[in-house]
């Protein structure tokens, strides 16, 4: 196989760890990792997932194999990739990268246990019967990224009190999620007297076009909605925001670490570690019907004071005192 072809396969997530030991003496279980996003930019979350597996007694490549499937924001590919994991007799399917991955896994209608990580209530979505006793074959982690839009907006206004015109990025490829977040954010913005304009952005070109429009129309700040695609595009967004001197709020700490002004949300890496731990417990024989849905209770406020200084923003001492991390 030529090197270019090999790298292409790796990028698409179509290469899996071997399912047998080097000695070819015993079969080891296969975990299917189904995600809506691209592998690039998600290395930290994968490391956290592997740590969770390790905490439960499983090391990838030693006593468990993982087949990664990255849909690259093509949500229509999720059923195809999920069916492939079923055909490969995965012992557990992990569904990450947003709600659509979990819904696609449920639609497989397979007896294979499924562990999900989602930003919405799994009971309302019909994934499980209850949080305490999920029933069926699904369990996982609810990390509340989207339910705190109003609080994120409050924190942004506290840091940038003059922000009255707000540009908002949502991902049109994740239509249902985009609609929900748009409705919630616009309601919160109206209550605060903030004008919003929604930009549909799902790839590099659309993000570039959106920033060009933001520059022409002179918006006061940018609010990045909670969608996995923006994690993979965080460096591009942070760099363009710096170029346009635009204060930007991200939903997770990755964005502030990349150069965004601030972030407020759940510790997503810890959620992925918990997903890995649940996966390991199921491999050991635990019944997903009896594993309660884990809910994130800690939310992190991260402020990048380097970016604040570049933008000429003085961060209030009261806000610095409340921050979980200050990037200097």
Backbone bond lengths (Angstrom), bond angles and torsions (degrees), N, CA, C in turn:
res aa  C-N    CA-C-N  psi(-1)  N-CA   C-N-CA  omega(-1)  CA-C   N-CA-C  phi
1 X - - - 1.469 - - 1.524 109.32 -
2 X 1.325 118.62 134.76 1.448 122.12 179.79 1.525 110.36 -72.26
3 X 1.337 115.98 153.72 1.459 121.46 -176.16 1.526 111.25 -58.64
4 X 1.339 117.62 -41.91 1.465 120.83 -179.66 1.527 111.05 -59.80
5 X 1.341 115.94 -42.44 1.468 119.81 179.67 1.517 110.50 -66.42
6 X 1.326 116.46 -38.55 1.461 120.52 179.99 1.529 110.62 -63.14
7 X 1.340 116.47 -46.51 1.450 120.07 -179.50 1.516 111.24 -64.22
8 X 1.318 116.85 -35.05 1.462 120.42 177.33 1.512 111.12 -62.05
9 X 1.323 116.65 -42.40 1.454 120.03 179.11 1.519 111.25 -64.70
10 X 1.333 116.13 -41.22 1.451 119.96 179.64 1.523 109.68 -62.79
11 X 1.338 116.44 -44.06 1.453 120.42 -178.84 1.507 112.53 -62.08
12 X 1.295 118.00 -33.07 1.465 121.72 179.92 1.517 112.07 -84.47
13 X 1.321 116.96 -3.88 1.448 119.67 179.51 1.506 113.66 73.82
14 X 1.328 118.59 23.30 1.454 119.82 -174.60 1.523 113.17 -95.03
15 X 1.340 115.39 3.64 1.452 118.01 173.23 1.513 108.40 -101.78
16 X 1.291 118.49 135.79 1.459 122.32 -179.18 1.512 109.38 -116.80
17 X 1.332 114.57 159.70 1.445 118.38 172.46 1.517 108.89 -64.51
18 X 1.338 119.31 151.34 1.456 120.54 -179.12 1.510 111.01 -62.20
19 X 1.318 115.61 145.32 1.458 119.61 -176.12 1.517 112.23 -95.17
20 X 1.298 117.19 4.64 1.456 119.58 175.58 1.506 108.37 -134.19
21 X 1.317 116.83 160.84 1.450 121.41 179.77 1.515 109.01 -72.87
22 X 1.370 114.56 167.07 1.455 119.42 -179.88 1.529 111.26 -58.14
23 X 1.297 115.19 -33.13 1.464 118.70 -178.35 1.525 111.82 -79.34
24 X 1.351 115.91 -5.37 1.474 120.74 -179.79 1.526 111.17 55.94
25 X 1.344 115.60 34.11 1.462 118.80 -174.60 1.525 112.52 -98.20
26 X 1.332 117.23 -26.16 1.454 117.94 -177.70 1.523 109.60 -148.02
27 X 1.292 115.34 148.50 1.457 120.84 178.19 1.523 109.58 -82.49
28 X 1.318 116.80 138.38 1.459 120.31 175.50 1.521 108.52 -112.44
29 X 1.333 117.63 152.34 1.469 119.70 -175.31 1.518 112.61 -66.27
30 X 1.327 114.76 149.42 1.455 121.82 178.50 1.523 109.27 -108.47
31 X 1.314 116.23 129.23 1.460 122.35 173.47 1.526 107.88 -105.11
32 X 1.321 117.04 129.60 1.457 121.46 175.41 1.514 109.95 -94.18
33 X 1.325 117.20 124.49 1.465 122.61 -178.24 1.522 107.69 -109.45
34 X 1.323 116.53 104.48 1.465 123.02 -174.70 1.521 109.45 -106.24
35 X 1.345 116.92 120.24 1.462 120.28 -177.40 1.519 110.64 -133.94
36 X 1.326 115.32 147.23 1.460 120.55 -179.74 1.528 112.49 -77.81
37 X 1.324 117.83 -14.99 1.462 120.19 -169.56 1.527 111.95 -105.04
38 X 1.337 115.78 -165.31 1.464 121.60 177.39 1.516 108.66 -102.16
39 X 1.321 115.32 156.42 1.465 119.51 -178.67 1.523 111.53 -65.74
40 X 1.335 117.09 -37.05 1.454 121.61 -178.34 1.526 110.20 -62.52
41 X 1.321 116.89 122.93 1.457 121.10 -179.06 1.514 113.44 98.58
42 X 1.325 117.27 -10.88 1.462 120.55 -179.17 1.529 112.49 -109.53
43 X 1.336 116.07 15.03 1.461 119.29 -177.22 1.528 111.93 -59.34
44 X 1.335 117.29 -40.27 1.459 120.51 -179.60 1.510 112.80 -63.01
45 X 1.322 116.76 -39.08 1.457 120.05 179.68 1.533 111.10 -69.97
46 X 1.336 115.85 -37.99 1.469 118.81 177.19 1.523 110.61 -64.89
47 X 1.335 116.80 -40.11 1.468 119.60 176.37 1.522 110.84 -60.44
48 X 1.328 116.57 -41.46 1.461 120.34 179.12 1.531 111.03 -64.95
49 X 1.328 116.77 -40.54 1.466 120.96 176.87 1.526 110.49 -60.55
50 X 1.325 116.02 -45.10 1.467 119.89 179.15 1.526 111.29 -63.96
51 X 1.338 116.67 -34.75 1.464 119.23 177.85 1.522 110.12 -65.74
52 X 1.344 116.18 -39.08 1.460 119.32 176.84 1.512 111.93 -62.49
53 X 1.339 116.15 -42.29 1.466 119.93 174.98 1.521 110.46 -58.66
54 X 1.329 115.57 -43.37 1.467 120.34 -178.57 1.518 110.94 -64.19
55 X 1.332 116.26 -39.77 1.466 120.28 177.68 1.525 111.56 -59.57
56 X 1.335 115.44 -29.95 1.468 120.52 179.86 1.528 112.12 -90.73
57 X 1.331 116.95 0.83 1.458 120.24 175.47 1.517 115.31 100.98
58 X 1.346 117.69 16.58 1.464 120.57 -177.98 1.530 110.51 -124.46
59 X 1.328 115.98 131.90 1.459 122.63 177.83 1.521 108.74 -118.34
60 X 1.322 116.65 122.39 1.458 120.53 -178.96 1.527 110.53 -58.76
61 X 1.335 115.55 132.35 1.452 121.14 -179.76 1.518 113.61 89.15
62 X 1.334 116.96 -11.26 1.462 120.83 178.62 1.530 111.10 -109.44
63 X 1.331 116.30 -64.16 1.464 118.53 179.42 1.527 112.69 -123.39
64 X 1.329 116.65 11.96 1.465 121.63 172.26 1.534 108.17 -154.24
65 X 1.322 116.33 145.56 1.464 122.02 174.64 1.523 108.99 -113.17
66 X 1.331 116.59 149.82 1.461 121.17 179.30 1.527 109.23 -127.25
67 X 1.322 116.17 125.72 1.464 121.95 175.31 1.524 107.67 -102.42
68 X 1.329 116.54 113.22 1.460 121.67 -177.03 1.529 110.45 -91.55
69 X 1.314 115.47 133.09 1.456 122.26 177.04 1.527 108.45 -128.01
70 X 1.328 116.60 112.19 1.458 122.69 -177.54 1.536 109.17 -108.47
71 X 1.324 116.97 116.42 1.474 120.76 -176.31 1.522 113.02 -78.43
72 X 1.338 117.96 -12.03 1.469 122.65 176.85 1.531 112.11 54.98
73 X 1.319 115.97 43.42 1.463 124.07 177.63 1.527 113.25 68.75
74 X 1.329 117.02 10.13 1.473 121.22 175.32 1.532 106.70 -97.59
75 X 1.314 115.55 89.27 1.455 120.57 -171.67 1.524 112.64 -64.64
76 X 1.345 116.98 -24.03 1.460 119.40 178.95 1.526 112.13 -71.68
77 X 1.336 117.03 -11.38 1.462 120.62 178.38 1.526 112.84 -85.60
78 X 1.315 116.58 -14.59 1.471 119.82 -176.61 1.530 112.78 -59.74
79 X 1.345 119.95 -46.11 1.468 118.68 178.54 1.526 112.82 -60.87
80 X 1.328 116.94 -36.96 1.470 120.64 -179.43 1.525 109.93 -66.95
81 X 1.322 116.10 -46.13 1.456 120.34 -179.77 1.524 111.41 -66.59
82 X 1.339 115.73 -38.52 1.460 119.13 177.77 1.522 111.75 -64.11
83 X 1.337 116.48 -41.88 1.466 120.38 178.65 1.520 110.88 -62.40
84 X 1.329 116.35 -35.10 1.465 120.24 177.76 1.525 110.60 -63.34
85 X 1.332 116.93 -40.32 1.464 120.62 179.48 1.527 110.94 -66.98
86 X 1.325 116.03 -36.40 1.473 119.47 176.05 1.523 109.76 -64.42
87 X 1.321 116.62 -43.49 1.463 121.67 -179.39 1.529 111.23 -63.44
88 X 1.318 116.05 -30.35 1.458 120.82 179.06 1.526 112.36 -82.18
89 X 1.334 116.41 3.84 1.468 121.95 177.96 1.527 112.12 59.95
90 X 1.324 116.17 45.87 1.460 119.95 175.71 1.530 109.53 -59.31
91 X 1.324 115.99 140.73 1.462 120.62 178.23 1.522 111.03 -76.90
92 X 1.325 116.97 -32.39 1.463 124.33 177.39 1.528 107.21 -144.88
93 X 1.333 116.49 143.43 1.463 121.13 172.45 1.520 107.67 -112.37
94 X 1.329 115.93 127.91 1.456 122.48 176.44 1.522 107.64 -103.08
95 X 1.326 117.49 125.03 1.464 122.38 -177.45 1.524 108.95 -114.26
96 X 1.337 116.65 114.00 1.462 121.04 -175.63 1.519 110.39 -132.48
97 X 1.343 113.92 -178.41 1.460 119.04 176.70 1.513 113.77 81.97
98 X 1.326 117.26 23.88 1.459 120.18 177.23 1.511 113.58 115.35
99 X 1.315 114.50 173.89 1.461 121.62 -174.16 1.523 112.94 -64.11
100 X 1.319 117.57 -35.75 1.465 119.91 -175.34 1.524 111.92 -61.92
101 X 1.325 117.54 -32.33 1.465 120.32 177.47 1.518 111.75 -64.70
102 X 1.331 116.21 -43.09 1.466 120.42 179.20 1.523 111.34 -66.67
103 X 1.334 117.21 -40.36 1.465 120.43 179.17 1.527 110.92 -66.32
104 X 1.329 116.55 -38.61 1.463 120.03 177.96 1.522 110.66 -65.79
105 X 1.330 116.95 -38.17 1.462 120.30 178.64 1.523 110.68 -66.03
106 X 1.326 116.67 -41.56 1.470 119.44 178.70 1.527 110.90 -63.23
107 X 1.348 116.24 -38.27 1.464 120.87 -178.48 1.524 112.78 -66.99
108 X 1.326 117.50 -13.60 1.465 120.17 176.73 1.528 111.37 -65.42
109 X 1.345 115.32 -21.97 1.465 120.70 178.63 1.532 111.21 52.61
110 X 1.325 115.08 50.90 1.458 121.35 -177.23 1.524 110.81 -114.16
111 X 1.318 117.94 149.70 1.466 119.94 174.84 1.521 113.20 -75.00
112 X 1.323 117.89 -5.87 1.460 120.77 179.72 1.531 109.22 -64.86
113 X 1.329 118.69 130.75 1.468 120.84 177.61 1.525 111.55 -59.77
114 X 1.332 116.24 143.27 1.459 122.53 -178.35 1.523 109.40 -125.91
115 X 1.321 116.35 129.82 1.465 122.63 175.00 1.521 107.54 -113.73
116 X 1.325 117.76 122.00 1.457 120.68 -177.03 1.529 111.49 -113.77
117 X 1.318 113.97 161.28 1.457 122.16 168.43 1.509 107.22 -131.21
118 X 1.344 118.13 114.87 1.463 121.18 -173.63 1.525 110.95 -137.08
119 X 1.331 116.93 156.12 1.461 120.88 179.76 1.530 114.13 -94.01
120 X 1.326 117.51 7.89 1.465 120.75 -177.20 1.524 110.75 -127.59
121 X 1.332 115.79 169.46 1.456 122.20 -178.43 1.532 109.66 -69.02
122 X 1.339 118.76 115.73 1.462 120.61 -176.91 1.526 113.46 -69.94
123 X 1.333 117.04 -22.07 1.470 119.55 176.77 1.523 109.78 -70.82
124 X 1.333 116.55 -46.32 1.470 120.40 178.45 1.522 111.82 -62.23
125 X 1.324 115.72 -31.89 1.464 120.27 179.78 1.523 112.34 -78.20
126 X 1.330 117.07 -10.33 1.450 120.32 -179.50 1.518 114.18 81.35
127 X 1.328 117.34 15.93 1.460 120.36 -179.69 1.520 112.00 -78.52
128 X 1.340 116.39 -35.79 1.469 121.36 -178.23 1.521 109.43 -137.18
129 X 1.341 115.34 163.56 1.463 120.03 -178.96 1.522 111.94 -78.71
130 X 1.328 116.07 -40.06 1.460 120.57 178.92 1.522 108.81 -154.88
131 X 1.328 115.63 163.79 1.459 119.78 -179.84 1.515 111.66 -71.56
132 X 1.326 116.57 -37.90 1.455 120.42 -177.12 1.520 113.70 -75.10
133 X 1.329 116.04 -38.77 1.469 121.26 179.17 1.527 107.76 -135.39
134 X 1.305 116.16 92.55 1.474 120.07 -172.46 1.522 114.28 -59.93
135 X 1.354 117.16 -35.11 1.455 119.27 -174.53 1.523 109.81 70.45
136 X 1.291 117.99 167.39 1.460 120.90 176.45 1.519 113.24 66.30
137 X 1.330 115.03 -148.61 1.467 120.58 -172.84 1.527 113.10 -112.89
138 X 1.340 117.72 6.76 1.455 120.14 -174.73 1.525 112.34 -117.83
139 X 1.323 115.54 142.47 1.452 122.88 170.22 1.522 107.03 -153.88
140 X 1.332 117.27 179.06 1.449 117.49 179.32 1.507 113.89 159.70
141 X 1.343 115.03 -149.90 1.459 122.58 -172.52 1.528 109.50 -126.53
142 X 1.344 115.56 132.65 1.457 122.22 173.01 1.529 106.95 -108.38
143 X 1.357 117.08 114.00 1.456 118.09 -172.56 1.524 115.03 -108.80
144 X 1.312 118.78 15.30 1.471 122.49 165.93 1.522 114.65 46.91
145 X 1.310 118.53 51.48 1.471 119.74 176.36 1.522 110.36 -79.02
146 X 1.327 116.80 -40.31 1.457 120.11 -171.96 1.520 115.16 -86.59
147 X 1.337 118.39 -22.27 1.456 120.98 -173.42 1.522 113.65 -75.15
148 X 1.335 118.14 -2.40 1.451 121.18 -175.09 1.530 111.30 -115.98
149 X 1.321 116.88 27.74 1.464 120.83 -178.49 1.525 111.43 -59.93
150 X 1.330 116.67 -42.73 1.458 120.31 -179.40 1.523 111.63 -61.96
151 X 1.329 116.79 -42.39 1.461 120.87 178.93 1.523 110.58 -64.92
152 X 1.331 117.21 -40.56 1.469 120.35 177.50 1.526 110.70 -60.71
153 X 1.318 116.26 -41.64 1.463 119.97 -179.57 1.525 110.49 -66.20
154 X 1.320 117.22 -39.86 1.467 120.83 177.01 1.524 111.11 -59.27
155 X 1.331 116.15 -44.54 1.462 120.52 -179.06 1.528 111.27 -66.05
156 X 1.332 116.91 -38.66 1.456 120.05 177.42 1.523 110.67 -63.68
157 X 1.337 117.27 -42.71 1.465 120.57 178.85 1.522 111.21 -66.99
158 X 1.317 116.96 -32.58 1.463 119.57 177.39 1.530 110.70 -66.70
159 X 1.327 115.82 -36.76 1.456 120.88 179.66 1.526 111.82 -80.09
160 X 1.347 116.12 -34.93 1.469 121.62 179.94 1.530 108.05 -128.44
161 X 1.340 117.65 78.64 1.465 120.39 -173.48 1.526 114.12 -62.54
162 X 1.334 116.68 -20.64 1.472 119.51 -178.40 1.526 113.07 -84.45
163 X 1.319 117.39 -1.10 1.470 120.55 -176.86 1.530 110.09 -75.93
164 X 1.336 115.26 100.57 1.469 120.06 179.30 1.522 112.12 -113.47
165 X 1.335 116.87 -13.76 1.472 121.52 176.89 1.523 107.69 -122.05
166 X 1.318 115.51 116.77 1.458 121.28 -168.72 1.525 111.09 -118.51
167 X 1.343 116.39 126.01 1.472 121.46 170.82 1.523 107.97 -88.52
168 X 1.330 116.36 140.18 1.467 121.13 -176.01 1.519 109.23 -129.34
169 X 1.333 116.56 129.79 1.466 121.46 175.32 1.523 109.89 -98.00
170 X 1.339 116.58 127.94 1.463 122.22 170.50 1.526 108.03 -130.12
171 X 1.308 116.09 159.93 1.464 121.72 -177.14 1.527 110.42 -101.97
172 X 1.330 119.03 108.38 1.466 120.78 -177.77 1.522 113.16 -67.41
173 X 1.332 118.17 -21.09 1.463 119.89 178.13 1.523 111.41 -68.26
174 X 1.325 116.60 -22.26 1.463 122.38 176.39 1.529 106.75 -108.83
175 X 1.319 115.34 68.07 1.463 122.51 -165.09 1.531 113.77 -59.00
176 X 1.319 117.60 -46.96 1.464 120.09 -177.25 1.519 111.01 -63.29
177 X 1.322 116.23 -44.07 1.455 121.00 179.28 1.531 110.42 -64.88
178 X 1.323 116.99 -42.07 1.457 120.78 179.59 1.524 111.26 -61.53
179 X 1.335 116.63 -41.37 1.461 120.69 -179.44 1.521 111.56 -64.96
180 X 1.328 116.27 -42.65 1.464 120.16 179.90 1.515 111.48 -63.22
181 X 1.338 115.81 -46.90 1.458 119.22 -178.12 1.519 111.91 -67.48
182 X 1.327 116.72 -36.85 1.459 120.10 177.66 1.522 110.93 -60.89
183 X 1.319 116.09 -46.44 1.468 120.83 -179.28 1.528 111.22 -62.01
184 X 1.342 116.20 -45.88 1.466 120.24 -178.02 1.521 111.42 -66.00
185 X 1.329 116.23 -42.81 1.459 119.07 -177.59 1.522 111.21 -69.12
186 X 1.321 117.32 -42.28 1.459 119.28 -179.05 1.525 111.54 -64.10
187 X 1.333 117.00 -35.08 1.467 119.99 176.67 1.527 110.29 -64.35
188 X 1.335 116.34 -44.49 1.470 120.19 178.92 1.525 110.85 -65.48
189 X 1.339 116.69 -39.98 1.469 120.63 -179.09 1.525 111.28 -65.48
190 X 1.332 117.03 -41.78 1.475 119.88 178.69 1.524 110.83 -60.22
191 X 1.329 116.52 -40.58 1.463 120.69 -179.59 1.523 111.67 -63.82
192 X 1.336 116.85 -26.06 1.472 121.23 -179.68 1.524 111.99 -99.04
193 X 1.325 117.46 0.13 1.449 120.30 -179.20 1.518 113.38 73.90
194 X 1.317 116.31 31.08 1.463 121.54 -178.51 1.524 109.56 -106.14
195 X 1.319 115.78 131.79 1.464 121.83 175.98 1.536 109.34 -85.33
196 X 1.329 117.42 137.61 1.463 120.54 180.00 1.528 110.60 -125.20
197 X 1.344 114.20 147.72 1.455 120.10 168.90 1.516 107.48 -129.11
198 X 1.320 115.68 126.97 1.460 121.77 -177.33 1.526 110.00 -88.98
199 X 1.330 116.16 128.76 1.465 122.00 175.02 1.527 109.11 -112.15
200 X 1.331 116.02 123.50 1.462 121.83 178.37 1.534 108.53 -83.60
201 X 1.302 117.26 107.69 1.466 121.04 -174.34 1.523 110.16 -134.35
202 X 1.319 116.20 124.45 1.469 119.33 -179.40 1.520 113.04 -136.44
203 X 1.342 117.25 1.10 1.456 119.72 179.16 1.527 109.97 -153.08
204 X 1.323 115.64 175.97 1.463 121.21 -175.53 1.527 112.53 -57.57
205 X 1.326 117.21 -46.74 1.465 120.95 -177.44 1.524 111.61 -63.23
206 X 1.334 116.87 -43.27 1.468 120.26 -179.16 1.523 111.41 -66.44
207 X 1.328 116.65 -35.93 1.470 119.62 176.94 1.529 110.08 -66.36
208 X 1.326 116.95 -43.40 1.465 120.49 177.10 1.527 111.40 -59.34
209 X 1.329 116.44 -44.93 1.466 120.98 179.92 1.530 111.12 -63.42
210 X 1.341 115.55 -39.99 1.463 119.57 -179.94 1.527 110.87 -63.11
211 X 1.330 117.09 -43.05 1.461 119.58 179.66 1.527 111.17 -65.59
212 X 1.319 117.94 -35.04 1.458 120.12 176.62 1.527 110.56 -61.28
213 X 1.343 116.03 -42.82 1.467 120.33 178.49 1.525 111.10 -67.89
214 X 1.332 116.57 -39.95 1.467 120.68 178.95 1.524 110.39 -61.35
215 X 1.342 115.77 -41.13 1.461 119.87 178.42 1.516 112.14 -63.82
216 X 1.336 116.79 -42.23 1.470 120.21 179.89 1.525 111.68 -65.51
217 X 1.327 115.62 -39.50 1.465 120.16 -173.06 1.527 112.93 -93.90
218 X 1.326 116.46 -2.80 1.469 122.72 171.82 1.535 113.45 55.92
219 X 1.298 115.77 58.81 1.465 119.50 173.89 1.524 109.64 -74.59
220 X 1.328 115.50 155.82 1.466 120.88 -173.70 1.526 113.29 -85.07
221 X 1.318 117.01 -26.99 1.464 120.27 -176.74 1.519 109.12 -162.15
222 X 1.323 114.74 165.02 1.468 121.85 179.00 1.514 109.64 -120.79
223 X 1.329 115.77 134.58 1.458 122.66 179.43 1.528 107.22 -118.03
224 X 1.325 117.24 112.75 1.465 122.11 -178.43 1.521 108.56 -91.80
225 X 1.322 117.16 120.39 1.463 120.35 -177.19 1.523 111.04 -72.23
226 X 1.318 114.66 166.95 1.461 120.91 -176.57 1.522 109.80 -82.70
227 X 1.319 116.31 97.95 1.462 121.96 176.36 1.526 107.78 -149.92
228 X 1.333 117.59 137.73 1.466 120.16 -177.05 1.521 114.25 -56.36
229 X 1.336 117.89 -29.07 1.460 119.69 -177.41 1.521 111.25 -61.13
230 X 1.343 116.66 -30.25 1.458 119.21 -177.63 1.529 112.04 -79.65
231 X 1.314 116.99 -16.95 1.463 119.34 171.45 1.522 109.02 -67.75
232 X 1.321 116.33 -43.61 1.464 120.02 -179.20 1.530 112.20 -72.47
233 X 1.332 117.39 -19.33 1.470 121.52 -179.56 1.537 111.72 -106.00
234 X 1.311 117.59 12.61 1.459 120.53 -171.38 1.536 113.43 -62.21
235 X 1.319 117.98 -38.13 1.466 120.13 -178.95 1.520 110.13 -66.73
236 X 1.329 117.44 -44.72 1.459 121.08 177.04 1.525 110.49 -58.63
237 X 1.328 116.78 -46.54 1.463 120.36 -178.30 1.521 110.98 -64.41
238 X 1.330 116.96 -45.28 1.463 120.30 -179.29 1.531 111.31 -63.39
239 X 1.327 117.15 -40.43 1.469 120.39 -179.95 1.528 111.44 -66.20
240 X 1.328 116.43 -43.18 1.460 119.46 179.28 1.528 111.12 -68.73
241 X 1.318 116.59 -35.75 1.464 119.87 177.09 1.525 110.52 -63.38
242 X 1.330 116.89 -39.25 1.471 120.49 176.83 1.524 110.69 -64.92
243 X 1.334 116.11 -41.72 1.470 120.30 -179.34 1.523 111.12 -62.84
244 X 1.344 116.28 -35.71 1.461 120.63 -179.10 1.530 112.55 -94.41
245 X 1.354 117.13 6.03 1.466 122.11 -178.68 1.527 110.80 51.64
246 X 1.330 115.25 50.23 1.461 121.77 -173.39 1.535 110.32 -113.28
247 X 1.319 119.16 112.83 1.467 120.89 175.22 1.530 109.84 -59.59
248 X 1.332 116.00 130.93 1.465 120.22 -173.41 1.519 111.41 -129.72
249 X 1.331 115.19 133.77 1.461 122.46 176.66 1.522 109.25 -107.50
250 X 1.333 115.89 125.02 1.459 122.42 177.38 1.532 109.82 -106.48
251 X 1.351 116.95 157.12 1.460 120.12 -179.49 1.524 113.96 -81.75
252 X 1.332 118.27 -19.03 1.462 121.31 -178.98 1.522 109.10 -137.57
253 X 1.331 116.09 161.29 1.457 122.19 -170.63 1.528 113.99 -62.56
254 X 1.333 117.48 -23.38 1.464 120.17 179.51 1.526 111.72 -53.62
255 X 1.337 116.27 -37.45 1.451 120.42 -177.47 1.518 112.32 -68.86
256 X 1.333 117.75 -42.03 1.462 120.92 177.10 1.518 110.31 -67.12
257 X 1.319 117.40 -37.14 1.465 120.90 178.17 1.519 111.13 -66.49
258 X 1.330 117.26 -29.06 1.465 121.32 179.34 1.524 112.58 -79.87
259 X 1.342 117.12 -9.34 1.461 120.45 179.09 1.511 114.79 123.70
260 X 1.346 117.71 0.37 1.453 120.47 174.95 1.525 110.57 -67.80
261 X 1.320 116.80 159.69 1.463 120.29 -177.40 1.522 112.10 -66.18
262 X 1.327 117.06 -42.66 1.458 119.54 -174.78 1.520 111.09 -158.16
263 X 1.313 114.78 165.53 1.465 120.73 171.59 1.518 107.92 -147.85
264 X 1.322 114.77 152.99 1.463 120.40 174.75 1.523 107.60 -147.57
265 X 1.314 115.99 122.14 1.457 119.79 -179.46 1.519 111.40 172.57
266 X 1.309 114.66 -173.12 1.450 122.20 -178.94 1.526 111.50 -71.39
267 X 1.329 115.84 153.86 1.461 121.32 170.79 1.533 107.13 -75.34
268 X 1.335 116.42 95.00 1.458 121.14 -173.36 1.530 111.69 -68.91
269 X 1.316 117.08 -34.53 1.463 119.00 179.09 1.520 110.78 -60.47
270 X 1.326 116.69 -39.53 1.469 119.33 178.29 1.520 110.85 -66.34
271 X 1.339 117.01 -35.05 1.462 120.33 176.58 1.528 110.96 -62.89
272 X 1.332 116.99 -40.69 1.465 120.56 178.18 1.528 111.05 -67.46
273 X 1.316 116.78 -34.63 1.471 119.10 175.26 1.530 109.86 -62.19
274 X 1.330 116.28 -42.25 1.465 120.18 178.77 1.526 111.23 -64.48
275 X 1.334 116.93 -37.28 1.462 120.64 176.12 1.520 110.22 -60.60
276 X 1.336 115.99 -43.14 1.461 120.11 177.88 1.513 112.60 -63.10
277 X 1.325 116.21 -40.11 1.469 119.93 179.51 1.522 111.04 -64.68
278 X 1.340 116.83 -44.92 1.465 120.12 178.02 1.528 110.80 -61.49
279 X 1.338 116.29 -38.85 1.469 120.11 178.14 1.522 110.06 -60.50
280 X 1.330 116.76 -44.16 1.461 120.87 178.50 1.510 112.57 -64.00
281 X 1.320 117.05 -39.69 1.468 120.15 179.18 1.532 110.95 -63.49
282 X 1.319 116.46 -39.33 1.465 120.20 179.06 1.531 110.37 -68.12
283 X 1.337 116.38 -38.90 1.473 119.24 175.91 1.525 110.95 -60.02
284 X 1.323 116.11 -30.62 1.467 120.33 178.98 1.525 112.68 -80.43
285 X 1.330 116.63 -7.67 1.459 119.05 176.66 1.513 115.70 120.10
286 X 1.340 118.29 -1.63 1.460 120.00 178.99 1.526 110.32 -65.49
287 X 1.325 115.94 146.75 1.463 122.11 179.59 1.522 108.89 -92.02
288 X 1.348 118.82 120.95 1.471 119.76 -178.96 1.525 112.37 -58.56
289 X 1.322 117.74 -27.21 1.461 120.76 179.43 1.525 111.98 -62.08
290 X 1.332 116.04 -23.99 1.463 120.82 -176.87 1.524 113.66 -102.47
291 X 1.327 117.42 -1.98 1.470 121.03 -179.19 1.526 108.79 -94.19
292 X 1.323 118.72 110.97 1.471 120.62 -176.36 1.528 112.31 -62.74
293 X 1.318 115.50 150.44 1.460 120.73 176.36 1.529 108.63 -65.12
294 X 1.312 116.63 126.93 1.458 121.36 177.53 1.522 108.70 -84.47
295 X 1.316 116.56 133.07 1.458 121.29 -179.43 1.518 110.21 -119.48
296 X 1.310 115.32 131.05 1.461 119.98 179.35 1.523 109.71 -68.30
297 X 1.313 115.99 135.40 1.464 120.88 179.98 1.527 112.21 -118.56
298 X 1.320 117.30 -12.56 1.463 120.70 -178.67 1.527 109.65 -107.08
299 X 1.332 115.42 127.88 1.454 121.20 178.42 1.529 108.56 -116.86
300 X 1.323 115.80 136.68 1.457 121.29 -173.89 1.522 111.58 -105.79
301 X 1.321 115.80 130.90 1.452 121.81 170.39 1.526 107.21 -104.17
302 X 1.338 116.13 118.79 1.462 121.81 179.86 1.527 107.70 -119.70
303 X 1.338 115.63 128.62 1.469 121.14 179.97 1.519 108.70 -121.10
304 X 1.317 115.98 130.29 1.454 121.83 177.99 1.532 108.18 -97.58
305 X 1.347 116.16 99.68 1.463 119.65 -176.15 1.527 111.98 -73.56
306 X 1.336 117.64 -22.68 1.463 119.70 173.53 1.524 110.07 -62.32
307 X 1.324 115.16 -45.92 1.461 119.92 178.86 1.523 110.68 -66.53
308 X 1.330 116.64 -39.99 1.463 120.34 178.63 1.532 110.45 -59.16
309 X 1.336 116.72 -44.35 1.469 120.12 179.26 1.525 111.14 -63.10
310 X 1.343 116.24 -40.85 1.461 120.29 179.36 1.527 110.75 -62.39
311 X 1.337 116.42 -34.63 1.462 121.31 -178.61 1.531 112.10 -86.42
312 X 1.334 116.93 -4.38 1.456 120.24 -178.63 1.515 113.00 74.95
313 X 1.333 116.18 26.87 1.467 121.91 -178.54 1.524 109.30 -100.10
314 X 1.320 115.65 127.71 1.466 121.08 175.22 1.528 108.34 -92.90
315 X 1.320 116.24 116.90 1.462 120.55 -176.77 1.526 108.55 -79.95
316 X 1.335 118.38 123.34 1.470 120.57 179.16 1.526 111.47 -58.65
317 X 1.332 115.84 140.65 1.466 120.43 -179.74 1.526 110.90 -60.30
318 X 1.323 116.88 -33.98 1.462 119.71 -179.95 1.522 111.38 -65.15
319 X 1.344 116.53 -34.77 1.461 120.28 179.26 1.524 110.68 -74.81
320 X 1.330 116.24 -38.66 1.460 119.55 176.57 1.526 110.94 -61.26
321 X 1.312 116.35 -37.83 1.467 120.49 -179.32 1.518 111.45 -66.93
322 X 1.334 117.05 -28.30 1.472 120.61 -179.19 1.522 112.67 -87.93
323 X 1.331 117.10 -13.46 1.464 120.68 -176.44 1.514 111.06 -68.31
324 X 1.324 116.29 140.34 1.462 121.25 175.55 1.530 110.80 -78.62
325 X 1.333 115.93 -27.99 1.448 120.41 176.28 1.520 109.27 -150.64
326 X 1.328 114.81 138.59 1.451 121.64 175.96 1.523 107.35 -117.49
327 X 1.314 117.30 120.02 1.462 122.39 179.06 1.519 108.22 -90.87
328 X 1.324 116.63 116.17 1.472 121.20 -174.69 1.517 111.23 -110.66
